[in-house]
Amino acid sequence: MTQLESARAGVITEAMRLVARTEKIDPEILRTRIAEGSVVVPLNKEHKSVQPVGIGRGLTIKVNANIGTSGDQVDLHEELAKLQAAIDAKADTIMDLSTGGDITKVRQAIIKNSSLPIGTVPIYQAVVEAVRAYGGIIHLTPDLIFRAIEAHARDGVDFMTIHAGVTLNALEHLRSQGRITDIVSRGGAFLATWMLYHKKENPLFEHFDRLLPVARKYDITLSLGDGLRPGSLADATDRVQIHELLTLGELAQRAWDAGVQVMIEGPGHIPLHEVETQVILEKKLCKGAPFYVLGPLVTDIAAGYDHIACAIGGAVAGMAGADFLCYVTPAEHLKLPSKDDVREGVIATRIAAHAADIARGHRDSINRDLEMSKARKSLDWNRQISLSIDPAKARAYRSSSTPSSNEVCTMCGKLCAIKIVRDYFRS
């Protein structure tokens, strides 16, 4: 049985117990939420070494890090270094988005070297293989797509992005409405190109029932992708995006009926004042399914600093009820990220998730900040560093600028406000 089927049958699995212990939640409450579809535990039966992670209602907000090769840059050692950087920075999951080199070899190496749940986008490999073998995306076939899905499943992929909401009807809305940036999702663009050329429906939508037995067999969580997400603020919350979201809600119900766990992916580029609306819409239209957002990016002009734009949007989305934040690195829109970019992206998004957890009343998150404040009052620098979200960077900053007294830092020195007031009260 899948985690969903077990939960519906009243069975608390070992994975549920581990997640409940980590989250400090009653296992029976967790089981109930998995049964209703508001929590998922991505855990492929073939991924033996993975540490179970819970995503969804009432749990801490999770952070995903994207890595992977491109056609212009293929270096397995570099990707494994990025993987380790993400693990060290305490990402909760990893997605391999490889499109260059030996995609299978890269994926298998990442799975082998990761104790975190792994996600992929099988349509990428299907398209790359169609181009290599036959010369173009138009030669993609449903069999190539499902062959890639089954290969990823056998390798132990825990969750898969499936762009099943890009339908012919949605593309008609796109054509008639017009957008500034049209389609920015790679998977969405691949499928749209094939559909418009052949004048046929999206195979992932038309043959969705072919996907479900594979997902159920391996207990893969389907991450229903937003192939029509807005790529600019001007396109946010438009008819095209909402049409796709409605479709994803319908497909989520079909997956649940088949015993398959589901998440819903979200935008994208969204102005700050519309972020909460996006979360409310997803939760309403998709019956409370966990919401997995890319950012969202709240401005289009932050090139080189998109991890900051992402963290701003992620904090607001998390506060509104988003469950899963996909990081963005400083390299977004500019190049394939380095391992240092990966680290920066994870830390920025973890800050957003933590801030949102506080806003949602998560007791441990609130207490951690309280303990930091106490450490600052007592001028306990070792404690401050250990409580920080990136102790290595905090320690490096502290070590790089030696103060006149070990009690203070070089920002204020002997004029430290906390020290002055403390010394006054002691006198």
matplotlib code that plots the C-alpha trace (Angstrom):
import matplotlib.pyplot as plt

x = [0.0, 1.0, 1.4, -2.0, -3.7, -2.1, -3.4, -6.9, -6.8, -5.9, -2.3, 0.5, 3.6, 7.1, 7.6, 4.7, 6.1, 9.5, 7.9, 5.6, 8.6, 10.5, 7.6, 6.6, 3.0, 0.7, 1.1, -2.6, -3.1, -0.5, -2.1, -5.5, -4.0, -2.2, -5.5, -7.3, -4.5, -3.4, 0.0, 2.3, 5.4, 7.4, 9.0, 9.6, 9.7, 13.0, 14.8, 15.9, 18.3, 16.0, 15.0, 11.2, 10.0, 6.4, 5.0, 1.7, -0.9, 0.3, 4.0, 7.1, 7.5, 10.0, 12.7, 13.7, 17.0, 17.2, 20.5, 21.3, 23.2, 22.4, 23.3, 26.0, 27.5, 27.9, 30.0, 28.8, 31.4, 30.1, 26.5, 27.5, 29.2, 26.0, 24.1, 26.4, 26.2, 22.4, 22.5, 25.0, 22.8, 19.9, 17.6, 14.7, 14.6, 16.5, 15.3, 17.5, 16.6, 19.4, 19.1, 22.7, 25.1, 24.2, 21.0, 20.4, 23.9, 23.6, 20.2, 21.3, 24.4, 22.4, 19.9, 22.8, 24.5, 21.4, 19.5, 17.0, 13.9, 14.7, 12.4, 12.7, 10.9, 10.8, 9.6, 13.1, 14.8, 12.0, 12.5, 16.3, 16.2, 13.7, 16.0, 19.1, 17.5, 15.1, 16.2, 13.5, 10.8, 8.1, 9.2, 8.4, 5.8, 3.7, 5.7, 9.0, 7.4, 6.1, 9.4, 11.2, 8.6, 9.0, 12.8, 12.8, 10.4, 12.6, 15.6, 13.9, 12.7, 10.4, 8.4, 7.9, 6.8, 4.1, 2.9, -0.5, -2.4, -1.1, -4.1, -5.2, -8.0, -5.5, -3.3, -6.3, -6.7, -3.0, -3.3, -6.4, -5.3, -1.6, 1.1, 4.3, 6.4, 4.1, 5.4, 8.5, 8.2, 10.6, 8.3, 5.3, 7.2, 8.2, 4.6, 3.1, 5.5, 4.5, 0.8, 0.7, 2.6, 0.6, -2.7, -3.1, -3.8, -1.1, -0.2, 0.2, -3.4, -4.9, -3.2, -3.2, -4.7, -1.6, 0.5, -1.4, -0.5, 3.2, 2.9, 1.0, 3.3, 6.4, 4.5, 5.7, 4.2, 2.9, 3.9, 1.4, 3.4, 2.4, 3.6, 1.7, 2.9, 3.5, 7.0, 6.4, 4.4, 2.3, 1.0, 0.2, -3.2, -4.4, -7.0, -4.4, -2.9, -6.2, -7.5, -4.5, -5.0, -8.6, -7.3, -4.7, -7.4, -9.4, -6.3, -5.4, -8.8, -8.2, -4.8, -6.3, -9.0, -6.2, -4.3, -1.6, -0.2, -0.3, 1.2, 0.3, 3.0, 2.6, 4.2, 6.4, 6.5, 3.7, 3.4, 3.6, 0.0, -1.3, 0.8, -1.8, -4.6, -2.6, -2.3, -6.0, -7.0, -4.8, -6.1, -9.7, -9.5, -7.3, -9.1, -6.2, -3.5, 0.1, 1.2, 4.7, 5.8, 8.8, 9.6, 7.4, 9.5, 7.9, 9.8, 11.2, 14.3, 16.3, 18.8, 21.8, 19.7, 16.7, 17.3, 16.2, 13.1, 12.4, 12.7, 10.4, 7.7, 8.3, 7.8, 4.5, 3.4, 4.4, 2.5, -0.6, -0.4, 2.1, 3.7, 6.8, 9.2, 11.4, 14.5, 15.9, 19.7, 21.4, 22.2, 18.5, 17.8, 21.5, 23.4, 23.6, 24.2, 27.4, 27.7, 28.1, 24.9, 23.1, 24.1, 23.0, 19.7, 19.0, 19.9, 17.7, 14.7, 15.2, 15.1, 11.8, 10.4, 11.5, 9.9, 6.7, 6.7, 6.9, 4.0, 2.0, 2.7, 5.1, 6.3, 9.9, 10.5, 9.3, 11.4, 14.6, 14.3, 13.6, 16.8, 18.7, 17.5, 18.5, 22.0, 22.3, 21.3, 23.9, 26.5, 27.0, 28.6, 29.0, 25.4, 24.4, 26.4, 25.0, 21.4, 21.9, 20.6, 24.1, 26.6, 29.6, 29.0, 28.2, 31.4, 33.5, 32.2, 32.9, 36.4, 37.3, 36.9, 38.4, 36.8, 38.5, 36.7, 35.4, 32.0, 31.3, 31.6, 33.3, 30.0, 29.7, 32.7, 32.7, 29.5, 27.5, 24.0, 23.4, 26.6, 26.1, 22.6, 23.7, 26.6, 24.4, 21.9, 24.8, 26.2]
y = [0.0, 3.6, 6.0, 7.4, 4.0, 3.0, 6.2, 5.6, 2.1, 3.5, 2.2, 4.4, 3.4, 3.7, 6.7, 8.4, 7.7, 9.2, 12.3, 12.7, 12.5, 15.1, 17.4, 16.8, 16.0, 13.2, 10.3, 9.9, 13.5, 13.1, 9.9, 11.7, 14.5, 12.1, 10.3, 13.5, 14.6, 17.7, 16.1, 14.0, 11.9, 11.6, 8.2, 5.9, 2.2, 1.8, 4.7, 2.7, 5.2, 8.3, 10.1, 10.6, 14.2, 15.4, 18.3, 19.9, 21.1, 21.8, 20.9, 23.1, 24.6, 22.6, 23.9, 22.3, 22.9, 22.4, 21.1, 19.4, 19.6, 21.6, 21.1, 23.7, 22.5, 18.9, 18.0, 15.2, 16.0, 19.6, 18.4, 16.1, 19.1, 21.1, 18.2, 18.2, 22.0, 21.8, 19.0, 21.0, 24.1, 21.9, 21.7, 19.3, 17.9, 17.9, 18.1, 16.9, 19.0, 17.6, 18.1, 17.5, 14.6, 11.2, 12.1, 8.7, 8.4, 11.9, 11.0, 7.6, 9.2, 11.9, 9.4, 7.2, 10.0, 11.6, 10.8, 13.5, 12.8, 13.3, 14.9, 15.0, 16.1, 13.1, 15.1, 16.7, 13.3, 12.2, 15.4, 15.2, 11.6, 12.5, 15.3, 13.1, 10.1, 11.8, 15.4, 17.4, 17.8, 17.1, 13.5, 13.0, 10.3, 9.2, 6.0, 8.0, 10.1, 7.1, 5.2, 8.1, 8.1, 4.4, 4.7, 7.5, 5.5, 2.4, 4.5, 5.6, 9.1, 10.2, 12.9, 13.9, 17.1, 16.2, 19.1, 17.6, 20.9, 22.3, 21.5, 22.5, 24.5, 26.3, 27.1, 28.6, 31.0, 31.8, 32.5, 34.7, 36.6, 37.1, 37.4, 39.4, 36.3, 33.5, 30.2, 30.2, 26.6, 24.4, 21.4, 23.5, 24.9, 21.4, 20.1, 23.2, 22.9, 19.3, 19.9, 22.9, 21.1, 17.9, 19.6, 16.9, 16.9, 16.8, 13.1, 13.6, 14.9, 12.6, 9.5, 10.6, 7.2, 5.5, 7.4, 6.5, 2.8, 3.6, 6.2, 3.9, 0.9, 2.9, 5.3, 8.3, 11.7, 13.5, 17.2, 18.5, 21.2, 24.7, 24.6, 27.9, 29.7, 33.5, 34.5, 38.2, 40.2, 41.5, 37.9, 37.0, 35.6, 35.7, 33.4, 31.1, 30.4, 29.9, 27.6, 25.4, 25.5, 24.3, 21.4, 20.4, 20.3, 17.9, 15.7, 15.7, 14.2, 11.5, 10.7, 10.5, 8.2, 5.9, 6.0, 8.3, 11.2, 14.7, 18.2, 21.2, 23.5, 27.2, 30.3, 31.9, 35.7, 37.3, 40.8, 40.9, 41.9, 38.9, 36.2, 35.5, 35.3, 32.7, 30.5, 30.9, 29.9, 26.8, 25.6, 26.2, 24.8, 21.9, 20.8, 21.5, 19.7, 20.8, 23.8, 23.9, 27.3, 28.5, 31.6, 33.3, 36.1, 39.4, 41.6, 41.0, 43.1, 41.3, 39.6, 38.6, 38.9, 36.8, 34.7, 37.8, 38.4, 34.7, 34.9, 37.8, 36.1, 32.8, 34.3, 35.8, 32.6, 30.5, 32.9, 32.5, 28.7, 27.5, 24.3, 23.8, 26.5, 25.9, 28.0, 30.4, 31.1, 34.4, 32.9, 32.6, 33.9, 34.3, 30.9, 27.5, 27.9, 27.0, 25.1, 28.5, 29.8, 26.7, 27.3, 31.0, 30.0, 27.3, 29.7, 32.5, 30.3, 28.7, 32.2, 32.7, 29.4, 30.1, 33.5, 32.1, 29.3, 31.9, 33.8, 30.6, 30.1, 27.2, 26.9, 25.6, 28.3, 31.0, 29.6, 29.5, 33.2, 33.8, 31.8, 34.0, 37.1, 35.8, 34.9, 38.4, 40.0, 37.9, 38.6, 34.9, 34.8, 31.0, 30.5, 33.2, 31.5, 28.1, 29.3, 31.2, 29.8, 29.6, 29.1, 28.8, 32.2, 33.8, 32.4, 33.5, 37.1, 37.1, 35.8, 38.2, 41.4, 41.2, 43.5, 45.4, 43.1, 39.6, 40.7, 43.0, 43.1, 45.8, 47.3, 49.3, 48.2, 49.7, 51.6, 48.4, 49.2, 45.9, 46.0, 49.6, 48.9, 45.6, 47.2, 50.1, 47.6, 45.7, 48.9]
z = [0.0, -0.5, 2.4, 1.4, 1.3, 4.6, 6.2, 4.9, 6.3, 9.7, 9.6, 11.0, 9.0, 10.2, 7.9, 9.5, 13.0, 12.0, 10.5, 13.5, 15.8, 13.8, 13.6, 17.3, 16.2, 17.3, 14.8, 14.6, 13.6, 10.9, 9.7, 9.4, 7.4, 5.0, 4.6, 3.6, 1.2, 3.1, 3.9, 1.8, 2.6, -0.7, -0.3, -3.2, -2.1, -4.1, -2.3, 0.7, 2.4, 2.4, 5.5, 5.4, 5.2, 5.7, 3.7, 4.3, 6.8, 10.3, 9.6, 9.3, 5.9, 3.8, 1.4, -1.9, -3.8, -7.6, -9.1, -12.4, -15.6, -18.8, -22.4, -22.0, -18.7, -17.7, -14.7, -12.4, -9.7, -9.6, -9.3, -6.4, -4.8, -5.2, -3.7, -0.6, -0.4, -0.3, 2.3, 4.4, 4.2, 5.5, 2.5, 3.0, -0.5, -3.8, -7.4, -10.2, -13.3, -15.6, -19.3, -20.4, -20.6, -19.3, -17.5, -16.1, -14.7, -13.0, -11.5, -10.2, -8.6, -6.9, -5.6, -4.3, -2.5, -1.0, 2.2, 1.2, -0.9, -4.6, -7.2, -11.0, -14.1, -16.5, -19.5, -19.6, -20.3, -22.7, -24.8, -24.7, -25.9, -28.7, -29.9, -29.8, -31.5, -34.0, -34.3, -32.6, -29.9, -32.4, -32.5, -28.8, -28.3, -25.3, -25.1, -24.7, -21.9, -20.0, -20.5, -18.8, -16.0, -15.4, -15.5, -12.9, -10.7, -10.8, -9.8, -6.6, -7.4, -4.6, -6.3, -9.9, -11.6, -14.1, -16.4, -17.0, -16.8, -20.1, -22.2, -25.7, -24.1, -21.9, -24.9, -26.7, -23.7, -24.0, -27.7, -27.3, -24.2, -24.9, -22.3, -21.8, -21.3, -22.7, -21.3, -19.1, -17.8, -19.6, -19.3, -20.3, -23.4, -24.5, -24.3, -25.9, -28.8, -29.4, -29.0, -31.3, -34.0, -33.9, -32.9, -30.2, -26.5, -23.9, -23.5, -19.7, -19.5, -22.1, -20.6, -16.9, -16.0, -17.4, -15.0, -11.8, -11.6, -11.9, -9.2, -7.0, -7.5, -6.3, -4.0, -5.9, -4.9, -8.0, -8.0, -10.5, -12.3, -13.3, -16.9, -17.5, -14.5, -14.9, -15.8, -15.1, -12.7, -15.5, -16.3, -12.7, -11.7, -15.2, -16.9, -18.3, -14.9, -13.1, -15.9, -15.3, -11.6, -12.0, -14.1, -11.5, -8.9, -10.9, -11.6, -7.9, -7.1, -9.7, -8.2, -4.7, -5.9, -7.2, -3.8, -5.1, -3.1, -4.7, -4.4, -6.4, -7.9, -8.0, -9.4, -10.3, -10.6, -8.5, -7.1, -3.3, -2.8, -4.8, -3.1, -0.4, -3.0, -4.9, -1.8, -1.0, -4.5, -4.6, -1.2, -2.3, -5.8, -5.0, -1.8, 0.6, -1.3, -0.2, -2.2, -3.6, -4.8, -6.8, -4.9, -5.6, -7.1, -6.2, -8.7, -12.2, -11.8, -9.1, -11.5, -9.4, -6.2, -7.1, -4.0, -2.0, -4.2, -3.7, 0.1, 0.3, -1.7, 0.1, 3.5, 2.5, 0.8, 3.8, 6.2, 4.0, 4.0, 1.4, 2.5, 0.4, -1.0, -3.9, -3.6, -6.2, -6.3, -7.1, -10.5, -11.5, -15.0, -15.6, -15.5, -14.1, -10.3, -8.6, -5.3, -3.6, -5.3, -4.1, -0.5, -0.7, -2.2, 0.4, 3.3, 1.9, 1.5, 4.9, 6.4, 4.6, 5.8, 9.4, 9.4, 8.1, 10.6, 13.4, 11.8, 11.8, 15.5, 15.3, 18.9, 18.3, 15.7, 18.1, 20.9, 18.8, 18.2, 21.9, 22.8, 20.4, 22.0, 25.4, 24.1, 22.7, 26.0, 27.8, 25.1, 24.7, 21.2, 21.0, 21.7, 19.2, 16.5, 17.3, 17.1, 13.8, 10.6, 9.1, 11.9, 9.6, 8.1, 11.5, 12.9, 9.9, 10.3, 14.0, 13.5, 10.7, 12.8, 16.3, 18.9, 21.7, 24.2, 23.7, 25.1, 22.2, 18.4, 16.2, 15.2, 18.5, 20.5, 24.0, 23.1, 22.9, 24.0, 25.6, 27.6, 28.7, 30.1, 31.7, 33.4, 34.6, 36.2, 37.8, 39.5]

ax = plt.figure().add_subplot(projection="3d")
ax.plot(x, y, z, "-o")
ax.set_aspect("equal")
plt.show()
